[in-house]
Each structure stands twice: as structure tokens, then as C-alpha cells.
Amino acid sequence: MSAPQLGLWPLAALRQWDYQIAMNELSQDPRTRRNVMVLVTAQALLGAQLPIIFVIGGLAGTSLATNACFATAPISLIVLGSMLMAAPLSGIMQRFGRRTGFMLGAAGGATGAAISAYGLSQQSFAIFLMGSLITGIYMSAHGFYRFAAADTASEAFRPKAISYVMAGGLASAVLGPQMVKLTADALPVPFLGAYLTVIAINLIGALLFLLLDIPKPFVDRSKPHEGRSRMQMLRTPRIAVAVICAMVAYALMNLVMTSTPLAMVGAGYDKSHAADVVTGHVLAMYAPSFFTGHLIARFGVEKIVAIGMAILAGAGLIALSGFDLMHFFGALVLLGIGWNFGFIGATTMLAGAHTPQERGRIQGINDVLVFGMVTLASFSSGGLMNCAGSTAIAGWTAVNLAMVPFLALAGGALVWLMLRGRREAATPVEAAVETGATSAPLSPEAEAPRDV
């Protein structure tokens, strides 16, 4: 099945149903409509660079590294850069607005791609790794698109706004891998054309944020530390479980996805097959976003996150059951769907457990923890793939077995939270005090400075 075929079915099926629902809900708030549209477009255009880099990063690393165990180090350093920049970017957005933070992210993406391109031209693995680390600035900013979608949305519309923005990744899922096919070997230096394309994507995409209209959260200067501290929030059961589930969903997705091109090439498939499988995976990551928010609103966020973890387990089982092309497709599609349910659900859970004044603190530390775990998974993928066995197949098996303890952790945390919720149902006042205030959206009339 080709990449274009993979891309058509979700768009055609969902266009007739969810598009009209989305437009009806968005029409109730012009500011929210504008912001969601800008963020969806940014997710589609700027987000295309992530599939590009994740498809070719490990392959480029293999061509430059003297030790195959470090083949995925470029991807690992992107994630590490994202982790290191999460808290600073969150603070910048809290003080100067989302627009400033997102434009800084695009600048980091362009700069990192330029340095990586220079490293490729000079056949320098060290320079290439430096560019990868700086690219993490973009990846970190990209992670805040989902939170920005919730900033001006009502409580009822919040999970849907997050889902619609994540759904913008459908376009990036098709665009990114197809760009790899067109540009990876377009120049004499392998992969150089792809990184030059990433530079252009960032320079053009940064202009989108001039249209963003998200007020900065009001901060009472007489109460500079209004709200709970980071540690107080992390000790809140709902926030703690949201962070754990987000860490597990994203880390396992990255662990398996980063290893996939290496496993496929090692199993005898070529780069175009790997690009098609990644296309299917990224489509599966974002296609459910058209209805994930509706499912959360109907069935509850805990159930959707739990289903996501079960689907991730199913992906691992399929990956372990064989090494045909369809096994790779099936495993990576389920991996994408499981990530979608788990990560969007965890984001929704977190967004409803803090106040606007607390968002800079908790969103920053959340992404530090999430991308810290993703960094560990990314570094581990190269070692597991290339050093855990004598063949790529043995490495692929080790990668998928590594999912088990983390899924057990997330599943146990969810069960504990749901059992705790039932016990506290009889004492709602105490439960409300312990879980913290639900973040109220900023209304258009809120006396807050605009994001300029």
C-alpha cells in the first residue's frame, strides 16, 4: 500500500462528518477559531520537518558515525534539546506570549537544520550532532501547540480543540515522508537536500504566528507566586498520573519509531519502504484526532488513555509476531493510534488540573519530564537495535520487549487514579481541594495584555 493511498482514506471519511462539527463548534468563538486554524496550519506545515528528520536522522547517523551503536544519536539529541528547552520556552511564553515562543522555535529549527546540513557536507558527525541538539528548540516549541489550543477554549471544547490541532499532523504525515523521497538523494551529498528543505519550512512557517491571538495570562504583580508550586502540583494525583501517561505514551512511540527505519533496512527493505511505513505511522498518530476529543468528552479521559495504552501493547505484540512488511505497517499504525489516545488524553487531563496562572510552571515541568523520558528511549533505541543482538531482527525484538515495564507503570497509575476517584466520590469537597482548581479559559473580555 502506497503512502498516497494511506493518506486518502481518513481524510475522505472524516471530511463529511467531523469537519462540519468542528466548524459549528469553532464558530461560537471567533478568537478560538482563529487560533485553532493557525495552530492546525502550523502543525501541518512546520510539523512536516519532524517526519523528515525521524526518517533520515538514524540513516544519516549510520553513514557518519564510526560506531553503529550511536546511529540514533542525532534523533536522541533532538529530543534532549527539546527537554532542555521545555522549561525556558514555557517561561518565555508565560511572560511574552505564545507567539514569541513559537517564532523562537521556528528559528531554532532553521538554525539546527543549517548546522546539520553543514555537518553532512563536511562528513562531520560532531557538527551534525550539534545541529540536531539545536533542532530540539523547534521540537520543544512544537509540543506547546496542543496547550496553546486550550488557552482560549471553553472547558467543554478544550479536548476537541487539542484534538483538532493534533489532527493537523495528518498533512505533515503525508508531506514529510514524501519530501524525503524527493530530496534525500537530490544532491550529491546524501540527505543534504532534505535538511535544506527543513530550513525553508521553518522560515516560511514562522510567518503563521503573526496571526496568533492568545492573551498572556493575567499575573497579579502583588502575588508573583500565585498558585501552587511545581512540587505541589506534581503531588496532585491527577497531574501525576497525567504526566506518567504522557511520558510512557511518547517515550514508547519514539523508541519504536526511531528503530523502525534501521530495523527495516536491516531486514532487507529499502528507504522508500521505510518512508511509507513512517507515513502510515504518522497518519495513524493524527487521524484519530478528529474524534479523540469527542470520545474523551463522552467516555471520560481515563478510559481513553487506558485504551491508548492497550493499543500500544497490541503494537508490540504485532511487531514481535513477524518481520514481513505488513507486520511493520500494522505495528506502526497501532503505535500511532495508541500514542494519539494516550498523549491527547494525558494532555487533556493535565490541562484541566491547573489554573491559567499555573500553566507556565506545570506545562514546562511536564514537557521536561516527558521529553526526558523520550530522550532516554531515543538513546536506548540505537543501543537496543545495534548492540542487543547480532542481527537487526534481534535488536527489533529487544526494542519491543522493552515496552512491557513502562506499559505496566502507566496501567497501574491509571487503575490507582480511577480507584481513588471512586473512593473520593463520597467526599467531593476534599477531592476538589486535593486535585486543585480546573483551569478556566480566558474570555475575550479578560483584562489581559494581548500576545504582541
C-alpha positions as CSV (number, residue, x, y, z in Angstrom):
1,M,0.0,0.0,0.0
2,S,1.5,3.3,-1.0
3,A,1.7,6.5,1.0
4,P,-0.9,8.4,-1.0
5,Q,-3.4,5.5,-0.6
6,L,-2.7,5.6,3.2
7,G,-3.4,9.3,3.2
8,L,-6.7,9.4,1.4
9,W,-9.0,7.2,3.5
10,P,-9.0,9.1,6.7
11,L,-9.4,12.5,5.0
12,A,-12.2,11.3,2.8
13,A,-14.1,9.5,5.5
14,L,-13.8,12.3,8.1
15,R,-14.3,15.3,5.9
16,Q,-18.1,14.7,5.6
17,W,-18.6,14.2,9.4
18,D,-16.1,15.9,11.7
19,Y,-15.4,19.0,9.5
20,Q,-18.9,20.3,9.9
21,I,-18.9,19.5,13.6
22,A,-15.6,21.3,14.1
23,M,-16.8,24.4,12.2
24,N,-20.1,24.6,14.1
25,E,-18.2,24.5,17.5
26,L,-15.5,26.9,16.4
27,S,-18.0,29.4,15.0
28,Q,-19.1,30.1,18.6
29,D,-15.8,31.9,19.4
30,P,-14.0,33.9,16.6
31,R,-10.8,34.1,18.7
32,T,-10.7,30.4,19.3
33,R,-11.5,29.7,15.7
34,R,-8.6,31.9,14.5
35,N,-6.1,30.4,16.9
36,V,-7.1,26.8,16.2
37,M,-6.8,27.4,12.4
38,V,-3.3,29.0,12.8
39,L,-2.2,26.1,15.0
40,V,-3.6,23.4,12.7
41,T,-1.8,25.0,9.8
42,A,1.5,25.2,11.8
43,Q,1.1,21.6,12.8
44,A,0.7,20.7,9.2
45,L,3.5,22.8,7.7
46,L,6.1,23.2,10.4
47,G,5.3,19.7,11.8
48,A,6.4,18.1,8.4
49,Q,10.0,18.6,9.4
50,L,9.7,16.0,12.2
51,P,8.8,13.1,10.0
52,I,11.6,14.2,7.6
53,I,14.2,14.2,10.4
54,F,13.0,11.0,12.1
55,V,13.0,9.1,8.8
56,I,16.6,10.1,7.8
57,G,18.2,11.0,11.1
58,G,19.2,7.5,12.0
59,L,20.2,6.6,8.5
60,A,22.3,9.8,8.2
61,G,23.8,8.9,11.6
62,T,24.7,5.4,10.4
63,S,26.6,7.0,7.5
64,L,28.6,9.4,9.7
65,A,29.1,7.5,13.0
66,T,32.1,5.3,13.4
67,N,30.2,3.1,15.9
68,A,26.8,1.8,14.8
69,C,25.6,1.9,18.4
70,F,25.4,5.7,18.0
71,A,23.4,5.7,14.8
72,T,20.3,7.1,16.5
73,A,22.3,9.7,18.5
74,P,21.1,12.6,16.2
75,I,17.5,11.8,17.0
76,S,18.3,11.4,20.7
77,L,20.0,14.8,20.8
78,I,16.9,16.4,19.1
79,V,14.8,15.0,21.9
80,L,17.4,16.1,24.5
81,G,17.4,19.6,23.2
82,S,13.6,19.6,23.4
83,M,13.8,18.5,27.0
84,L,16.4,21.2,27.9
85,M,14.3,23.9,26.3
86,A,10.9,22.9,27.6
87,A,11.1,24.9,30.9
88,P,12.8,28.0,29.4
89,L,10.3,28.1,26.5
90,S,7.4,27.7,28.8
91,G,8.6,30.6,30.9
92,I,9.1,32.8,27.8
93,M,5.6,32.0,26.7
94,Q,4.2,32.8,30.1
95,R,5.9,36.2,30.1
96,F,6.0,37.2,26.5
97,G,3.2,35.2,24.9
98,R,2.8,32.1,22.8
99,R,3.7,33.9,19.5
100,T,7.2,34.8,20.8
101,G,7.9,31.3,21.9
102,F,6.7,29.7,18.7
103,M,8.7,32.0,16.5
104,L,11.8,31.2,18.6
105,G,11.1,27.5,18.0
106,A,11.0,28.0,14.2
107,A,14.2,30.0,14.3
108,G,15.8,27.1,16.3
109,G,14.5,24.6,13.7
110,A,16.0,26.6,10.8
111,T,19.4,27.1,12.6
112,G,19.6,23.4,13.6
113,A,18.9,22.2,10.1
114,A,21.5,24.6,8.7
115,I,24.2,23.3,11.0
116,S,23.2,19.7,10.3
117,A,23.4,20.4,6.6
118,Y,26.9,21.8,7.0
119,G,27.9,18.7,9.1
120,L,26.7,16.4,6.3
121,S,28.6,18.4,3.7
122,Q,31.8,18.1,5.8
123,Q,31.1,14.5,6.8
124,S,31.4,15.6,10.4
125,F,29.3,13.6,12.9
126,A,30.1,16.1,15.7
127,I,28.8,19.1,13.7
128,F,25.8,17.0,12.6
129,L,25.0,16.2,16.3
130,M,25.3,19.9,17.3
131,G,22.7,20.8,14.7
132,S,20.4,18.0,16.0
133,L,20.7,19.4,19.5
134,I,19.6,22.9,18.3
135,T,16.8,21.4,16.3
136,G,15.4,20.4,19.7
137,I,14.4,24.0,20.2
138,Y,11.8,23.6,17.5
139,M,10.6,20.2,18.8
140,S,10.1,21.7,22.2
141,A,8.0,24.7,20.8
142,H,6.0,22.3,18.7
143,G,5.0,20.4,21.8
144,F,3.3,23.5,23.1
145,Y,0.9,23.8,20.2
146,R,-1.5,21.5,21.9
147,F,-1.5,23.6,25.1
148,A,-2.0,26.8,23.1
149,A,-5.1,25.3,21.6
150,A,-6.7,25.1,25.1
151,D,-5.8,28.6,26.1
152,T,-8.9,30.4,24.8
153,A,-11.2,27.4,24.6
154,S,-14.1,26.7,26.8
155,E,-13.9,23.8,29.2
156,A,-16.3,21.7,27.1
157,F,-14.5,22.5,23.9
158,R,-10.9,22.1,25.3
159,P,-10.3,18.4,24.5
160,K,-11.7,18.9,21.0
161,A,-9.5,22.0,20.4
162,I,-6.5,20.0,21.4
163,S,-7.6,17.1,19.1
164,Y,-8.2,19.4,16.1
165,V,-4.7,20.9,16.4
166,M,-3.2,17.5,16.7
167,A,-5.2,16.5,13.6
168,G,-3.1,19.0,11.6
169,G,-0.4,16.3,11.7
170,L,-2.3,14.4,9.0
171,A,-0.9,16.8,6.4
172,S,2.6,16.6,7.9
173,A,2.3,12.8,7.9
174,V,2.0,12.8,4.1
175,L,4.1,15.8,3.4
176,G,7.2,14.9,5.4
177,P,8.0,11.4,4.2
178,Q,7.1,12.4,0.6
179,M,9.7,15.2,0.9
180,V,12.2,12.6,2.0
181,K,11.6,10.7,-1.2
182,L,12.1,13.8,-3.3
183,T,15.0,15.4,-1.6
184,A,17.1,12.7,0.3
185,D,19.1,11.9,-2.8
186,A,18.5,15.1,-4.8
187,L,22.0,16.4,-4.2
188,P,25.4,14.6,-4.4
189,V,25.7,14.6,-0.6
190,P,23.1,12.1,0.7
191,F,20.3,13.7,2.8
192,L,21.6,17.2,2.3
193,G,18.6,18.2,0.2
194,A,16.2,17.1,3.0
195,Y,17.9,19.4,5.5
196,L,17.8,22.4,3.2
197,T,14.1,21.7,2.8
198,V,13.7,21.8,6.6
199,I,15.3,25.3,6.6
200,A,12.8,26.6,4.1
201,I,9.9,25.1,6.0
202,N,10.9,26.9,9.2
203,L,11.4,30.3,7.5
204,I,8.1,30.2,5.8
205,G,6.1,28.6,8.7
206,A,7.3,31.2,11.2
207,L,5.1,33.8,9.5
208,L,2.0,31.9,10.5
209,F,2.4,33.0,14.1
210,L,1.9,36.7,13.2
211,L,-1.8,35.7,13.0
212,L,-2.0,34.1,16.5
213,D,-4.2,35.9,19.1
214,I,-3.7,34.4,22.5
215,P,-3.7,36.7,25.5
216,K,-1.0,36.4,28.0
217,P,-2.3,35.0,31.3
218,F,-3.0,37.8,33.8
219,V,-0.5,37.8,36.6
220,D,-1.1,39.9,39.8
221,R,2.3,41.6,40.4
222,S,1.5,41.8,44.0
223,K,1.3,38.0,44.1
224,P,4.2,36.9,41.9
225,H,3.9,33.3,43.1
226,E,0.2,32.9,42.8
227,G,-1.0,29.3,42.7
228,R,0.7,26.1,43.7
229,S,4.4,25.3,43.4
230,R,5.7,22.8,40.9
231,M,6.1,20.2,43.6
232,Q,2.7,20.8,45.0
233,M,1.2,20.3,41.5
234,L,3.3,17.1,40.8
235,R,2.0,15.7,44.1
236,T,-1.6,16.2,42.9
237,P,-2.8,12.7,41.9
238,R,-4.5,13.7,38.7
239,I,-1.5,15.7,37.5
240,A,1.0,13.0,38.5
241,V,-0.9,10.3,36.5
242,A,-1.3,12.6,33.5
243,V,2.5,13.2,33.4
244,I,3.3,9.5,33.8
245,C,0.9,8.5,31.0
246,A,2.2,11.3,28.7
247,M,5.8,10.1,29.4
248,V,5.0,6.5,28.7
249,A,3.0,7.1,25.5
250,Y,5.5,9.5,23.9
251,A,8.6,7.5,25.0
252,L,7.4,4.2,23.7
253,M,6.2,5.7,20.4
254,N,9.7,7.3,20.0
255,L,11.5,4.1,21.0
256,V,9.8,2.0,18.3
257,M,9.5,4.7,15.6
258,T,13.2,5.6,15.8
259,S,14.2,2.0,15.5
260,T,11.9,1.2,12.6
261,P,13.9,2.5,9.6
262,L,17.0,0.8,11.0
263,A,15.1,-2.5,11.5
264,M,13.5,-2.4,8.0
265,V,16.8,-1.6,6.2
266,G,18.5,-4.3,8.3
267,A,15.7,-6.8,7.3
268,G,16.3,-6.1,3.6
269,Y,13.8,-3.3,2.8
270,D,14.8,-0.1,1.2
271,K,14.4,3.5,2.3
272,S,11.2,4.1,0.3
273,H,9.6,1.2,2.2
274,A,10.7,2.7,5.5
275,A,9.3,6.1,4.4
276,D,5.9,4.5,3.5
277,V,5.7,2.8,6.9
278,V,6.6,6.0,8.7
279,T,3.9,7.7,6.6
280,G,1.3,5.2,7.8
281,H,2.5,5.6,11.4
282,V,2.3,9.4,11.4
283,L,-1.1,9.3,9.7
284,A,-2.3,6.9,12.5
285,M,-0.8,9.3,15.1
286,Y,-3.0,12.2,13.9
287,A,-6.1,10.8,12.0
288,P,-7.9,9.8,15.2
289,S,-7.5,13.4,16.4
290,F,-10.7,14.3,14.6
291,F,-12.7,12.2,17.1
292,T,-10.4,11.7,20.1
293,G,-11.8,14.8,21.7
294,H,-15.4,13.6,21.2
295,L,-14.5,10.2,22.7
296,I,-12.9,11.9,25.8
297,A,-16.0,14.1,26.2
298,R,-18.3,11.1,26.0
299,F,-16.5,8.3,27.8
300,G,-14.0,10.1,30.1
301,V,-10.3,10.9,29.8
302,E,-9.1,8.0,32.0
303,K,-10.8,5.3,29.8
304,I,-9.4,6.8,26.6
305,V,-5.9,6.9,28.0
306,A,-6.2,3.3,29.2
307,I,-7.4,2.2,25.7
308,G,-4.4,4.0,24.3
309,M,-2.0,2.0,26.5
310,A,-3.7,-1.2,25.5
311,I,-3.3,-0.4,21.8
312,L,0.4,0.3,22.4
313,A,0.7,-3.1,23.9
314,G,-1.0,-4.5,20.8
315,A,1.5,-2.8,18.6
316,G,4.3,-4.5,20.4
317,L,2.7,-7.9,20.0
318,I,2.3,-7.5,16.2
319,A,5.9,-6.3,15.9
320,L,7.1,-9.4,17.8
321,S,4.9,-11.8,15.6
322,G,6.8,-11.4,12.4
323,F,9.0,-9.3,10.1
324,D,7.0,-9.0,6.9
325,L,6.3,-5.6,5.5
326,M,2.7,-5.8,6.8
327,H,3.9,-6.6,10.3
328,F,5.9,-3.3,10.2
329,F,2.8,-1.5,8.9
330,G,0.4,-3.0,11.4
331,A,2.7,-2.4,14.4
332,L,3.5,1.2,13.4
333,V,-0.2,2.0,12.7
334,L,-1.3,0.7,16.1
335,L,1.7,2.5,17.7
336,G,0.4,5.8,16.2
337,I,-3.2,5.2,17.4
338,G,-2.1,4.3,20.9
339,W,0.1,7.4,21.1
340,N,-2.8,9.6,20.0
341,F,-5.2,8.3,22.6
342,G,-2.6,8.2,25.4
343,F,-0.9,11.5,24.7
344,I,-4.0,13.6,23.9
345,G,-5.8,12.1,26.8
346,A,-2.9,12.9,29.2
347,T,-2.7,16.4,27.8
348,T,-6.4,16.9,28.4
349,M,-6.1,15.6,31.9
350,L,-3.3,18.0,32.7
351,A,-4.9,21.0,31.0
352,G,-8.0,20.6,33.3
353,A,-6.0,20.3,36.5
354,H,-4.3,23.7,36.8
355,T,-5.2,27.4,36.7
356,P,-4.0,29.9,34.0
357,Q,-1.6,31.4,36.4
358,E,0.0,27.9,37.0
359,R,0.2,26.9,33.4
360,G,3.8,28.1,32.8
361,R,5.1,26.2,35.7
362,I,3.3,22.9,35.2
363,Q,3.4,22.8,31.4
364,G,7.2,23.4,31.4
365,I,8.0,20.7,34.0
366,N,5.6,18.3,32.3
367,D,7.5,18.6,29.0
368,V,10.8,18.4,30.8
369,L,9.8,15.1,32.3
370,V,8.1,13.8,29.1
371,F,11.0,14.6,26.8
372,G,13.5,13.5,29.4
373,M,11.9,10.0,29.2
374,V,11.7,10.3,25.4
375,T,15.5,11.2,25.3
376,L,16.2,8.0,27.3
377,A,14.1,6.0,24.9
378,S,15.7,7.5,21.9
379,F,19.3,6.8,23.2
380,S,18.2,3.3,24.1
381,S,16.8,2.6,20.7
382,G,20.2,2.7,19.0
383,G,21.8,0.6,21.6
384,L,19.0,-2.0,21.5
385,M,18.9,-2.1,17.7
386,N,22.6,-2.3,17.0
387,C,24.1,-3.7,20.2
388,A,21.5,-6.0,21.8
389,G,22.0,-8.8,19.3
390,S,23.9,-9.9,16.3
391,T,21.1,-9.0,13.8
392,A,18.6,-6.3,13.1
393,I,15.8,-8.7,13.9
394,A,17.3,-9.5,17.3
395,G,17.6,-5.7,18.0
396,W,14.0,-5.1,16.9
397,T,12.8,-7.9,19.2
398,A,14.7,-6.2,22.1
399,V,13.1,-2.8,21.3
400,N,9.6,-4.2,21.5
401,L,10.1,-6.2,24.7
402,A,11.4,-3.0,26.4
403,M,7.9,-1.6,26.2
404,V,6.5,-4.0,28.8
405,P,7.6,-2.4,32.1
406,F,6.6,1.1,31.0
407,L,3.1,0.0,30.0
408,A,2.8,-1.7,33.4
409,L,3.7,1.5,35.1
410,A,1.1,3.6,33.2
411,G,-1.6,1.0,33.6
412,G,-1.0,0.7,37.3
413,A,-1.1,4.5,37.7
414,L,-4.4,4.7,35.8
415,V,-6.0,2.0,37.9
416,W,-4.9,3.7,41.1
417,L,-6.4,7.0,39.9
418,M,-9.7,5.5,39.0
419,L,-10.0,3.6,42.2
420,R,-9.1,6.7,44.2
421,G,-11.7,8.6,42.3
422,R,-14.4,6.2,43.3
423,R,-13.4,6.3,46.9
424,E,-13.4,10.1,46.9
425,A,-16.8,10.3,45.1
426,A,-18.4,10.3,48.6
427,T,-16.3,13.2,49.8
428,P,-16.3,15.7,46.8
429,V,-15.2,18.7,48.8
430,E,-12.0,17.0,50.0
431,A,-11.3,15.7,46.5
432,A,-11.7,19.1,44.9
433,V,-9.2,20.6,47.4
434,E,-6.7,17.9,46.7
435,T,-6.9,17.8,42.9
436,G,-6.7,21.6,42.5
437,A,-8.8,24.0,40.5
438,T,-9.8,23.4,37.0
439,S,-8.2,25.9,34.6
440,A,-10.8,28.4,33.5
441,P,-10.4,29.7,29.9
442,L,-9.6,33.3,29.3
443,S,-12.6,35.0,27.8
444,P,-12.3,37.6,25.0
445,E,-13.2,40.3,27.6
446,A,-10.4,39.2,30.0
447,E,-8.3,42.1,31.1
448,A,-5.0,40.6,29.9
449,P,-2.4,42.0,27.6
450,R,-2.6,40.6,24.1
451,D,0.2,38.5,22.6
452,V,2.0,41.1,20.6
